[in-house]
């Protein structure tokens, strides 16, 4: 399908129009302004992907509660220009698997025809979901993953960025700064041990080592652990 073609023939609304309207900020009035007047019964569908089971389930533990609150707030729909638009949130479990995250994202995009997809919790979830959204030209917002493994793990080009996918979260520089400050405050021998995942999107060992040495902390040698191992 051509890049500028509409992805929702029933309502006449294109995802490209949604992005241009400022959906990246999840601004309801902006979303509603681009919905045609003849689509008063239009349901705005929002997809959501997070790890609810598996080793990363802790990241998604509060999702059920949060989604319940959001659905309650939106239960009467969103009003704009004298019209009311119902909002449907469809949440799926990535099962702490990158391949499963990509699979359910594809289901939400191609099967459920969502207008916006959200994802959170580690690059194993955010990256495959964002990749699916980018290739299918669906607005996507992700969080709870440092921006470096999200952006560079997806082979992002700082000169170009991405067209359909947006991310907000702190970076590794913030993690490094916080932990070095903690370690500096402790009267120890300044030897730091740690276990880290081995996925391509994980924080490179060279960055950890350089950060430690910058503050005279000596990183102890440790064996890496597989990403799917809980500890």
FIKOLZA-1660 file (N, C-alpha, C; in steps of 0.1 Angstrom, whole numbers, plus 5000, padded with zeros to 4 digits):
% residues 231
   i   px   py   pz ch aa at
   1 5008 4988 5000  A  X  N
   1 5000 5000 5000  A  X CA
   1 5009 5012 5000  A  X  C
   2 5006 5023 4992  A  X  N
   2 5014 5035 4992  A  X CA
   2 5015 5041 5006  A  X  C
   3 5026 5048 5008  A  X  N
   3 5028 5053 5021  A  X CA
   3 5018 5063 5026  A  X  C
   4 5012 5071 5016  A  X  N
   4 5003 5081 5019  A  X CA
   4 4988 5076 5020  A  X  C
   5 4987 5063 5017  A  X  N
   5 4973 5058 5016  A  X CA
   5 4967 5057 5030  A  X  C
   6 4954 5058 5031  A  X  N
   6 4947 5057 5044  A  X CA
   6 4947 5043 5049  A  X  C
   7 4948 5041 5062  A  X  N
   7 4949 5028 5068  A  X CA
   7 4935 5024 5074  A  X  C
   8 4926 5033 5073  A  X  N
   8 4913 5030 5079  A  X CA
   8 4902 5035 5069  A  X  C
   9 4898 5027 5060  A  X  N
   9 4889 5031 5049  A  X CA
   9 4875 5033 5054  A  X  C
  10 4871 5027 5066  A  X  N
  10 4858 5029 5071  A  X CA
  10 4855 5043 5076  A  X  C
  11 4865 5049 5082  A  X  N
  11 4864 5062 5088  A  X CA
  11 4870 5073 5080  A  X  C
  12 4878 5069 5071  A  X  N
  12 4884 5079 5062  A  X CA
  12 4896 5087 5069  A  X  C
  13 4900 5082 5080  A  X  N
  13 4911 5088 5088  A  X CA
  13 4924 5081 5085  A  X  C
  14 4935 5088 5083  A  X  N
  14 4948 5081 5081  A  X CA
  14 4956 5083 5093  A  X  C
  15 4965 5073 5095  A  X  N
  15 4974 5074 5107  A  X CA
  15 4984 5085 5105  A  X  C
  16 4987 5089 5092  A  X  N
  16 4996 5100 5090  A  X CA
  16 4990 5113 5095  A  X  C
  17 4977 5114 5093  A  X  N
  17 4970 5126 5097  A  X CA
  17 4970 5127 5113  A  X  C
  18 4969 5115 5119  A  X  N
  18 4969 5115 5134  A  X CA
  18 4982 5120 5139  A  X  C
  19 4993 5115 5133  A  X  N
  19 5006 5120 5137  A  X CA
  19 5008 5135 5136  A  X  C
  20 5004 5140 5124  A  X  N
  20 5005 5154 5122  A  X CA
  20 4997 5162 5131  A  X  C
  21 4986 5156 5136  A  X  N
  21 4977 5163 5146  A  X CA
  21 4983 5164 5160  A  X  C
  22 4995 5158 5162  A  X  N
  22 5001 5158 5175  A  X CA
  22 4997 5147 5184  A  X  C
  23 4995 5135 5179  A  X  N
  23 4991 5124 5187  A  X CA
  23 5003 5119 5196  A  X  C
  24 5015 5123 5193  A  X  N
  24 5026 5120 5201  A  X CA
  24 5025 5124 5215  A  X  C
  25 5017 5135 5217  A  X  N
  25 5015 5140 5231  A  X CA
  25 5002 5135 5237  A  X  C
  26 4996 5125 5230  A  X  N
  26 4983 5119 5234  A  X CA
  26 4973 5130 5238  A  X  C
  27 4972 5140 5230  A  X  N
  27 4963 5151 5232  A  X CA
  27 4950 5148 5226  A  X  C
  28 4940 5145 5234  A  X  N
  28 4927 5141 5229  A  X CA
  28 4920 5150 5219  A  X  C
  29 4920 5164 5222  A  X  N
  29 4914 5173 5213  A  X CA
  29 4921 5172 5199  A  X  C
  30 4934 5170 5199  A  X  N
  30 4941 5170 5186  A  X CA
  30 4937 5157 5178  A  X  C
  31 4935 5146 5186  A  X  N
  31 4931 5134 5179  A  X CA
  31 4917 5135 5173  A  X  C
  32 4908 5141 5181  A  X  N
  32 4894 5142 5177  A  X CA
  32 4892 5152 5165  A  X  C
  33 4901 5162 5164  A  X  N
  33 4899 5172 5154  A  X CA
  33 4901 5166 5140  A  X  C
  34 4909 5155 5139  A  X  N
  34 4912 5149 5126  A  X CA
  34 4902 5138 5122  A  X  C
  35 4893 5135 5131  A  X  N
  35 4883 5125 5128  A  X CA
  35 4871 5132 5120  A  X  C
  36 4868 5127 5109  A  X  N
  36 4857 5133 5100  A  X CA
  36 4844 5134 5107  A  X  C
  37 4836 5144 5103  A  X  N
  37 4823 5147 5109  A  X CA
  37 4814 5135 5107  A  X  C
  38 4816 5127 5097  A  X  N
  38 4806 5116 5094  A  X CA
  38 4810 5104 5102  A  X  C
  39 4820 5105 5111  A  X  N
  39 4824 5093 5118  A  X CA
  39 4821 5095 5133  A  X  C
  40 4808 5099 5136  A  X  N
  40 4805 5102 5150  A  X CA
  40 4805 5090 5159  A  X  C
  41 4803 5078 5153  A  X  N
  41 4803 5066 5160  A  X CA
  41 4817 5059 5161  A  X  C
  42 4827 5066 5156  A  X  N
  42 4840 5061 5155  A  X CA
  42 4846 5058 5168  A  X  C
  43 4852 5046 5170  A  X  N
  43 4858 5042 5182  A  X CA
  43 4873 5043 5180  A  X  C
  44 4879 5051 5189  A  X  N
  44 4894 5053 5189  A  X CA
  44 4900 5041 5196  A  X  C
  45 4908 5033 5189  A  X  N
  45 4914 5021 5195  A  X CA
  45 4929 5024 5198  A  X  C
  46 4932 5020 5211  A  X  N
  46 4946 5022 5216  A  X CA
  46 4951 5008 5220  A  X  C
  47 4962 5004 5214  A  X  N
  47 4968 4991 5217  A  X CA
  47 4979 4993 5228  A  X  C
  48 4981 4983 5236  A  X  N
  48 4991 4984 5247  A  X CA
  48 4998 4971 5249  A  X  C
  49 5011 4971 5250  A  X  N
  49 5019 4959 5251  A  X CA
  49 5029 4961 5263  A  X  C
  50 5029 4951 5272  A  X  N
  50 5039 4951 5283  A  X CA
  50 5040 4937 5288  A  X  C
  51 5051 4934 5295  A  X  N
  51 5053 4921 5301  A  X CA
  51 5045 4918 5313  A  X  C
  52 5035 4910 5312  A  X  N
  52 5027 4907 5324  A  X CA
  52 5030 4893 5330  A  X  C
  53 5037 4885 5322  A  X  N
  53 5042 4872 5327  A  X CA
  53 5057 4871 5322  A  X  C
  54 5064 4861 5328  A  X  N
  54 5078 4859 5325  A  X CA
  54 5087 4866 5334  A  X  C
  55 5100 4866 5332  A  X  N
  55 5110 4872 5340  A  X CA
  55 5109 4887 5342  A  X  C
  56 5103 4894 5332  A  X  N
  56 5101 4908 5333  A  X CA
  56 5087 4913 5338  A  X  C
  57 5080 4903 5343  A  X  N
  57 5066 4906 5347  A  X CA
  57 5065 4917 5358  A  X  C
  58 5076 4919 5366  A  X  N
  58 5076 4930 5376  A  X CA
  58 5073 4943 5370  A  X  C
  59 5078 4945 5358  A  X  N
  59 5077 4958 5351  A  X CA
  59 5062 4961 5348  A  X  C
  60 5054 4951 5346  A  X  N
  60 5040 4953 5342  A  X CA
  60 5030 4950 5353  A  X  C
  61 5036 4948 5365  A  X  N
  61 5027 4944 5376  A  X CA
  61 5016 4954 5379  A  X  C
  62 5018 4967 5377  A  X  N
  62 5008 4977 5380  A  X CA
  62 4999 4981 5368  A  X  C
  63 5002 4975 5357  A  X  N
  63 4995 4978 5345  A  X CA
  63 4980 4976 5346  A  X  C
  64 4976 4965 5352  A  X  N
  64 4961 4962 5353  A  X CA
  64 4954 4973 5361  A  X  C
  65 4960 4977 5372  A  X  N
  65 4954 4988 5380  A  X CA
  65 4953 5001 5372  A  X  C
  66 4964 5005 5366  A  X  N
  66 4965 5017 5358  A  X CA
  66 4955 5017 5347  A  X  C
  67 4955 5006 5339  A  X  N
  67 4945 5006 5328  A  X CA
  67 4931 5006 5333  A  X  C
  68 4928 5000 5344  A  X  N
  68 4914 5001 5350  A  X CA
  68 4910 5015 5353  A  X  C
  69 4920 5023 5358  A  X  N
  69 4917 5037 5361  A  X CA
  69 4915 5045 5348  A  X  C
  70 4923 5043 5338  A  X  N
  70 4922 5050 5326  A  X CA
  70 4909 5047 5319  A  X  C
  71 4905 5034 5319  A  X  N
  71 4892 5030 5313  A  X CA
  71 4881 5036 5320  A  X  C
  72 4882 5037 5333  A  X  N
  72 4871 5044 5341  A  X CA
  72 4870 5058 5337  A  X  C
  73 4881 5065 5336  A  X  N
  73 4881 5079 5332  A  X CA
  73 4875 5081 5318  A  X  C
  74 4877 5072 5309  A  X  N
  74 4873 5073 5295  A  X CA
  74 4860 5066 5293  A  X  C
  75 4854 5061 5303  A  X  N
  75 4842 5052 5301  A  X CA
  75 4830 5059 5294  A  X  C
  76 4829 5072 5295  A  X  N
  76 4819 5079 5289  A  X CA
  76 4824 5085 5275  A  X  C
  77 4836 5082 5272  A  X  N
  77 4841 5087 5259  A  X CA
  77 4848 5100 5260  A  X  C
  78 4853 5105 5249  A  X  N
  78 4859 5118 5248  A  X CA
  78 4850 5127 5240  A  X  C
  79 4848 5139 5245  A  X  N
  79 4839 5148 5239  A  X CA
  79 4847 5159 5232  A  X  C
  80 4843 5162 5220  A  X  N
  80 4850 5173 5212  A  X CA
  80 4840 5178 5201  A  X  C
  81 4838 5191 5200  A  X  N
  81 4830 5197 5190  A  X CA
  81 4815 5192 5191  A  X  C
  82 4810 5189 5203  A  X  N
  82 4797 5185 5204  A  X CA
  82 4795 5170 5201  A  X  C
  83 4806 5162 5199  A  X  N
  83 4805 5148 5196  A  X CA
  83 4812 5140 5207  A  X  C
  84 4808 5128 5208  A  X  N
  84 4814 5119 5218  A  X CA
  84 4820 5107 5211  A  X  C
  85 4833 5104 5214  A  X  N
  85 4840 5093 5208  A  X CA
  85 4844 5083 5218  A  X  C
  86 4840 5071 5216  A  X  N
  86 4843 5060 5226  A  X CA
  86 4858 5056 5224  A  X  C
  87 4864 5052 5235  A  X  N
  87 4878 5048 5234  A  X CA
  87 4880 5034 5239  A  X  C
  88 4886 5026 5231  A  X  N
  88 4888 5012 5235  A  X CA
  88 4903 5009 5236  A  X  C
  89 4907 5004 5248  A  X  N
  89 4921 5001 5251  A  X CA
  89 4923 4985 5250  A  X  C
  90 4931 4981 5242  A  X  N
  90 4934 4966 5240  A  X CA
  90 4948 4963 5245  A  X  C
  91 4949 4956 5256  A  X  N
  91 4962 4953 5262  A  X CA
  91 4966 4939 5259  A  X  C
  92 4979 4937 5256  A  X  N
  92 4984 4923 5253  A  X CA
  92 4997 4921 5261  A  X  C
  93 4999 4908 5264  A  X  N
  93 5011 4904 5272  A  X CA
  93 5023 4900 5262  A  X  C
  94 5034 4907 5264  A  X  N
  94 5046 4903 5256  A  X CA
  94 5053 4890 5261  A  X  C
  95 5048 4885 5273  A  X  N
  95 5054 4873 5279  A  X CA
  95 5069 4874 5281  A  X  C
  96 5074 4887 5283  A  X  N
  96 5088 4889 5285  A  X CA
  96 5097 4884 5273  A  X  C
  97 5091 4884 5261  A  X  N
  97 5098 4879 5249  A  X CA
  97 5097 4889 5238  A  X  C
  98 5109 4892 5232  A  X  N
  98 5109 4902 5221  A  X CA
  98 5101 4897 5209  A  X  C
  99 5102 4884 5206  A  X  N
  99 5095 4879 5195  A  X CA
  99 5080 4879 5197  A  X  C
 100 5076 4876 5209  A  X  N
 100 5062 4877 5213  A  X CA
 100 5057 4891 5213  A  X  C
 101 5065 4901 5217  A  X  N
 101 5061 4915 5217  A  X CA
 101 5058 4919 5202  A  X  C
 102 5067 4915 5193  A  X  N
 102 5065 4918 5179  A  X CA
 102 5052 4912 5174  A  X  C
 103 5050 4900 5178  A  X  N
 103 5038 4892 5174  A  X CA
 103 5025 4899 5178  A  X  C
 104 5024 4902 5191  A  X  N
 104 5012 4909 5196  A  X CA
 104 5010 4923 5190  A  X  C
 105 5021 4930 5188  A  X  N
 105 5020 4943 5182  A  X CA
 105 5015 4942 5168  A  X  C
 106 5019 4932 5160  A  X  N
 106 5014 4929 5147  A  X CA
 106 4999 4926 5148  A  X  C
 107 4995 4918 5158  A  X  N
 107 4980 4915 5159  A  X CA
 107 4972 4928 5162  A  X  C
 108 4977 4937 5170  A  X  N
 108 4970 4949 5173  A  X CA
 108 4969 4958 5161  A  X  C
 109 4980 4959 5153  A  X  N
 109 4980 4968 5142  A  X CA
 109 4972 4962 5130  A  X  C
 110 4974 4950 5127  A  X  N
 110 4968 4944 5115  A  X CA
 110 4954 4938 5118  A  X  C
 111 4953 4932 5130  A  X  N
 111 4940 4926 5133  A  X CA
 111 4930 4935 5140  A  X  C
 112 4934 4942 5151  A  X  N
 112 4925 4951 5158  A  X CA
 112 4924 4964 5152  A  X  C
 113 4934 4968 5143  A  X  N
 113 4933 4981 5136  A  X CA
 113 4934 4993 5146  A  X  C
 114 4944 4992 5155  A  X  N
 114 4945 5003 5165  A  X CA
 114 4950 5015 5158  A  X  C
 115 4946 5027 5164  A  X  N
 115 4950 5040 5159  A  X CA
 115 4963 5044 5165  A  X  C
 116 4966 5039 5177  A  X  N
 116 4978 5042 5184  A  X CA
 116 4983 5030 5192  A  X  C
 117 4996 5028 5193  A  X  N
 117 5000 5016 5201  A  X CA
 117 5010 5021 5211  A  X  C
 118 5009 5016 5223  A  X  N
 118 5018 5020 5235  A  X CA
 118 5026 5008 5239  A  X  C
 119 5038 5009 5244  A  X  N
 119 5045 4998 5249  A  X CA
 119 5055 5003 5260  A  X  C
 120 5058 4994 5269  A  X  N
 120 5067 4998 5280  A  X CA
 120 5075 4986 5285  A  X  C
 121 5086 4989 5292  A  X  N
 121 5094 4980 5300  A  X CA
 121 5104 4973 5292  A  X  C
 122 5116 4978 5292  A  X  N
 122 5129 4972 5287  A  X CA
 122 5129 4972 5272  A  X  C
 123 5141 4972 5266  A  X  N
 123 5141 4971 5251  A  X CA
 123 5135 4959 5245  A  X  C
 124 5134 4948 5253  A  X  N
 124 5129 4936 5248  A  X CA
 124 5114 4937 5244  A  X  C
 125 5108 4948 5250  A  X  N
 125 5094 4950 5247  A  X CA
 125 5092 4963 5238  A  X  C
 126 5099 4974 5242  A  X  N
 126 5097 4986 5234  A  X CA
 126 5102 4985 5220  A  X  C
 127 5114 4979 5218  A  X  N
 127 5120 4979 5204  A  X CA
 127 5112 4971 5194  A  X  C
 128 5108 4958 5197  A  X  N
 128 5101 4951 5186  A  X CA
 128 5087 4957 5184  A  X  C
 129 5081 4963 5194  A  X  N
 129 5068 4969 5192  A  X CA
 129 5069 4981 5183  A  X  C
 130 5079 4990 5186  A  X  N
 130 5082 5002 5178  A  X CA
 130 5086 4998 5164  A  X  C
 131 5093 4988 5162  A  X  N
 131 5097 4984 5148  A  X CA
 131 5085 4980 5140  A  X  C
 132 5075 4973 5147  A  X  N
 132 5063 4969 5140  A  X CA
 132 5055 4981 5136  A  X  C
 133 5054 4991 5145  A  X  N
 133 5047 5003 5143  A  X CA
 133 5053 5011 5132  A  X  C
 134 5066 5012 5132  A  X  N
 134 5073 5020 5122  A  X CA
 134 5071 5014 5108  A  X  C
 135 5072 5001 5106  A  X  N
 135 5070 4995 5093  A  X CA
 135 5056 4996 5088  A  X  C
 136 5046 4996 5097  A  X  N
 136 5032 4996 5094  A  X CA
 136 5026 5010 5094  A  X  C
 137 5035 5020 5097  A  X  N
 137 5030 5034 5098  A  X CA
 137 5019 5037 5108  A  X  C
 138 5021 5032 5120  A  X  N
 138 5012 5034 5131  A  X CA
 138 5018 5042 5142  A  X  C
 139 5012 5053 5147  A  X  N
 139 5018 5061 5158  A  X CA
 139 5021 5052 5170  A  X  C
 140 5033 5053 5175  A  X  N
 140 5037 5045 5187  A  X CA
 140 5044 5053 5197  A  X  C
 141 5041 5051 5210  A  X  N
 141 5047 5058 5221  A  X CA
 141 5052 5048 5231  A  X  C
 142 5065 5048 5234  A  X  N
 142 5071 5038 5243  A  X CA
 142 5077 5045 5255  A  X  C
 143 5080 5038 5266  A  X  N
 143 5086 5043 5278  A  X CA
 143 5092 5032 5286  A  X  C
 144 5098 5036 5298  A  X  N
 144 5104 5026 5307  A  X CA
 144 5115 5018 5301  A  X  C
 145 5124 5025 5294  A  X  N
 145 5135 5019 5287  A  X CA
 145 5145 5031 5284  A  X  C
 146 5157 5030 5289  A  X  N
 146 5167 5041 5286  A  X CA
 146 5167 5044 5271  A  X  C
 147 5168 5056 5267  A  X  N
 147 5166 5060 5253  A  X CA
 147 5178 5055 5244  A  X  C
 148 5190 5052 5250  A  X  N
 148 5201 5048 5241  A  X CA
 148 5198 5034 5236  A  X  C
 149 5195 5024 5244  A  X  N
 149 5192 5010 5238  A  X CA
 149 5179 5010 5230  A  X  C
 150 5170 5019 5232  A  X  N
 150 5158 5020 5224  A  X CA
 150 5162 5026 5210  A  X  C
 151 5169 5037 5210  A  X  N
 151 5172 5043 5197  A  X CA
 151 5183 5036 5189  A  X  C
 152 5194 5034 5196  A  X  N
 152 5205 5028 5188  A  X CA
 152 5203 5013 5187  A  X  C
 153 5196 5007 5196  A  X  N
 153 5193 4992 5195  A  X CA
 153 5184 4990 5182  A  X  C
 154 5177 5000 5178  A  X  N
 154 5169 4999 5166  A  X CA
 154 5176 5005 5154  A  X  C
 155 5189 5007 5155  A  X  N
 155 5198 5012 5145  A  X CA
 155 5193 5026 5140  A  X  C
 156 5189 5034 5150  A  X  N
 156 5184 5048 5147  A  X CA
 156 5196 5057 5142  A  X  C
 157 5193 5066 5133  A  X  N
 157 5202 5075 5128  A  X CA
 157 5198 5089 5134  A  X  C
 158 5207 5095 5143  A  X  N
 158 5204 5108 5149  A  X CA
 158 5201 5119 5139  A  X  C
 159 5206 5118 5126  A  X  N
 159 5203 5128 5116  A  X CA
 159 5189 5126 5110  A  X  C
 160 5183 5114 5112  A  X  N
 160 5170 5112 5106  A  X CA
 160 5159 5109 5117  A  X  C
 161 5162 5101 5127  A  X  N
 161 5152 5098 5137  A  X CA
 161 5143 5088 5131  A  X  C
 162 5131 5087 5137  A  X  N
 162 5120 5078 5132  A  X CA
 162 5108 5086 5128  A  X  C
 163 5100 5081 5120  A  X  N
 163 5088 5088 5115  A  X CA
 163 5076 5086 5124  A  X  C
 164 5073 5073 5128  A  X  N
 164 5061 5070 5135  A  X CA
 164 5062 5066 5149  A  X  C
 165 5074 5065 5154  A  X  N
 165 5077 5060 5168  A  X CA
 165 5083 5070 5176  A  X  C
 166 5078 5072 5189  A  X  N
 166 5083 5082 5198  A  X CA
 166 5086 5075 5212  A  X  C
 167 5095 5081 5219  A  X  N
 167 5100 5075 5231  A  X CA
 167 5103 5085 5241  A  X  C
 168 5098 5083 5254  A  X  N
 168 5102 5092 5264  A  X CA
 168 5107 5085 5277  A  X  C
 169 5118 5088 5281  A  X  N
 169 5124 5081 5293  A  X CA
 169 5138 5087 5295  A  X  C
 170 5143 5085 5307  A  X  N
 170 5157 5090 5309  A  X CA
 170 5167 5081 5302  A  X  C
 171 5180 5086 5302  A  X  N
 171 5190 5079 5295  A  X CA
 171 5200 5072 5304  A  X  C
 172 5210 5065 5298  A  X  N
 172 5220 5058 5306  A  X CA
 172 5229 5068 5314  A  X  C
 173 5230 5080 5309  A  X  N
 173 5238 5090 5317  A  X CA
 173 5231 5093 5330  A  X  C
 174 5218 5092 5331  A  X  N
 174 5211 5094 5344  A  X CA
 174 5213 5082 5353  A  X  C
 175 5213 5070 5347  A  X  N
 175 5215 5058 5355  A  X CA
 175 5229 5058 5361  A  X  C
 176 5239 5061 5353  A  X  N
 176 5253 5061 5357  A  X CA
 176 5255 5072 5368  A  X  C
 177 5249 5084 5366  A  X  N
 177 5251 5094 5376  A  X CA
 177 5245 5091 5389  A  X  C
 178 5233 5084 5389  A  X  N
 178 5226 5081 5401  A  X CA
 178 5234 5070 5409  A  X  C
 179 5239 5059 5402  A  X  N
 179 5246 5049 5409  A  X CA
 179 5259 5053 5413  A  X  C
 180 5266 5061 5406  A  X  N
 180 5280 5065 5410  A  X CA
 180 5278 5074 5423  A  X  C
 181 5268 5082 5423  A  X  N
 181 5266 5090 5435  A  X CA
 181 5263 5081 5448  A  X  C
 182 5256 5070 5446  A  X  N
 182 5253 5061 5457  A  X CA
 182 5266 5054 5461  A  X  C
 183 5273 5049 5452  A  X  N
 183 5286 5042 5455  A  X CA
 183 5296 5051 5461  A  X  C
 184 5297 5064 5457  A  X  N
 184 5306 5073 5463  A  X CA
 184 5303 5076 5477  A  X  C
 185 5291 5075 5481  A  X  N
 185 5287 5078 5495  A  X CA
 185 5290 5066 5504  A  X  C
 186 5293 5055 5499  A  X  N
 186 5296 5043 5507  A  X CA
 186 5311 5041 5510  A  X  C
 187 5314 5038 5522  A  X  N
 187 5329 5036 5526  A  X CA
 187 5332 5022 5523  A  X  C
 188 5336 5019 5510  A  X  N
 188 5339 5005 5506  A  X CA
 188 5353 5005 5499  A  X  C
 189 5357 4994 5494  A  X  N
 189 5369 4993 5486  A  X CA
 189 5368 4997 5472  A  X  C
 190 5356 5002 5468  A  X  N
 190 5353 5008 5455  A  X CA
 190 5354 4997 5444  A  X  C
 191 5351 4985 5447  A  X  N
 191 5350 4974 5437  A  X CA
 191 5335 4971 5435  A  X  C
 192 5330 4972 5423  A  X  N
 192 5316 4970 5420  A  X CA
 192 5314 4957 5412  A  X  C
 193 5305 4949 5416  A  X  N
 193 5301 4937 5409  A  X CA
 193 5287 4938 5404  A  X  C
 194 5285 4932 5392  A  X  N
 194 5271 4933 5387  A  X CA
 194 5269 4922 5377  A  X  C
 195 5256 4919 5374  A  X  N
 195 5252 4909 5364  A  X CA
 195 5243 4916 5354  A  X  C
 196 5245 4915 5341  A  X  N
 196 5238 4922 5331  A  X CA
 196 5234 4913 5320  A  X  C
 197 5223 4916 5313  A  X  N
 197 5218 4908 5302  A  X CA
 197 5227 4909 5290  A  X  C
 198 5226 4900 5281  A  X  N
 198 5235 4899 5270  A  X CA
 198 5229 4903 5257  A  X  C
 199 5217 4908 5257  A  X  N
 199 5210 4911 5245  A  X CA
 199 5217 4923 5238  A  X  C
 200 5215 4924 5225  A  X  N
 200 5222 4935 5218  A  X CA
 200 5218 4949 5223  A  X  C
 201 5206 4950 5228  A  X  N
 201 5201 4963 5233  A  X CA
 201 5205 4966 5247  A  X  C
 202 5212 4957 5254  A  X  N
 202 5216 4959 5268  A  X CA
 202 5227 4969 5268  A  X  C
 203 5229 4975 5280  A  X  N
 203 5239 4985 5281  A  X CA
 203 5253 4979 5280  A  X  C
 204 5261 4983 5270  A  X  N
 204 5274 4977 5267  A  X CA
 204 5283 4977 5280  A  X  C
 205 5291 4967 5282  A  X  N
 205 5300 4966 5293  A  X CA
 205 5310 4977 5293  A  X  C
 206 5314 4981 5281  A  X  N
 206 5324 4992 5280  A  X CA
 206 5319 5005 5286  A  X  C
 207 5307 5007 5285  A  X  N
 207 5301 5020 5291  A  X CA
 207 5301 5019 5306  A  X  C
 208 5297 5007 5311  A  X  N
 208 5297 5005 5325  A  X CA
 208 5311 5006 5331  A  X  C
 209 5321 5000 5324  A  X  N
 209 5334 5000 5329  A  X CA
 209 5340 5014 5329  A  X  C
 210 5338 5022 5318  A  X  N
 210 5343 5035 5317  A  X CA
 210 5337 5044 5327  A  X  C
 211 5324 5042 5330  A  X  N
 211 5317 5051 5340  A  X CA
 211 5323 5048 5354  A  X  C
 212 5326 5036 5357  A  X  N
 212 5331 5032 5370  A  X CA
 212 5345 5038 5371  A  X  C
 213 5353 5037 5361  A  X  N
 213 5367 5042 5362  A  X CA
 213 5368 5057 5363  A  X  C
 214 5358 5064 5358  A  X  N
 214 5357 5078 5358  A  X CA
 214 5356 5083 5373  A  X  C
 215 5351 5075 5381  A  X  N
 215 5349 5078 5395  A  X CA
 215 5358 5069 5404  A  X  C
 216 5368 5064 5398  A  X  N
 216 5378 5055 5406  A  X CA
 216 5371 5043 5412  A  X  C
 217 5360 5039 5406  A  X  N
 217 5353 5026 5410  A  X CA
 217 5359 5015 5401  A  X  C
 218 5362 5004 5406  A  X  N
 218 5368 4993 5398  A  X CA
 218 5357 4983 5395  A  X  C
 219 5353 4981 5382  A  X  N
 219 5343 4971 5380  A  X CA
 219 5349 4957 5381  A  X  C
 220 5342 4948 5389  A  X  N
 220 5347 4934 5390  A  X CA
 220 5342 4926 5378  A  X  C
 221 5350 4917 5374  A  X  N
 221 5347 4908 5363  A  X CA
 221 5336 4899 5367  A  X  C
 222 5325 4898 5359  A  X  N
 222 5314 4889 5362  A  X CA
 222 5309 4882 5349  A  X  C
 223 5303 4871 5350  A  X  N
 223 5297 4864 5339  A  X CA
 223 5284 4870 5335  A  X  C
 224 5282 4873 5322  A  X  N
 224 5269 4878 5318  A  X CA
 224 5258 4868 5319  A  X  C
 225 5245 4872 5321  A  X  N
 225 5234 4863 5322  A  X CA
 225 5225 4865 5310  A  X  C
 226 5219 4854 5306  A  X  N
 226 5209 4855 5295  A  X CA
 226 5198 4864 5298  A  X  C
 227 5192 4871 5288  A  X  N
 227 5182 4881 5291  A  X CA
 227 5170 4875 5297  A  X  C
 228 5167 4862 5294  A  X  N
 228 5154 4856 5299  A  X CA
 228 5156 4850 5313  A  X  C
 229 5167 4852 5319  A  X  N
 229 5170 4846 5332  A  X CA
 229 5165 4855 5343  A  X  C
 230 5158 4851 5352  A  X  N
 230 5154 4859 5364  A  X CA
 230 5164 4857 5375  A  X  C
 231 5166 4868 5382  A  X  N
 231 5176 4868 5393  A  X CA
 231 5171 4875 5405  A  X  C
% end
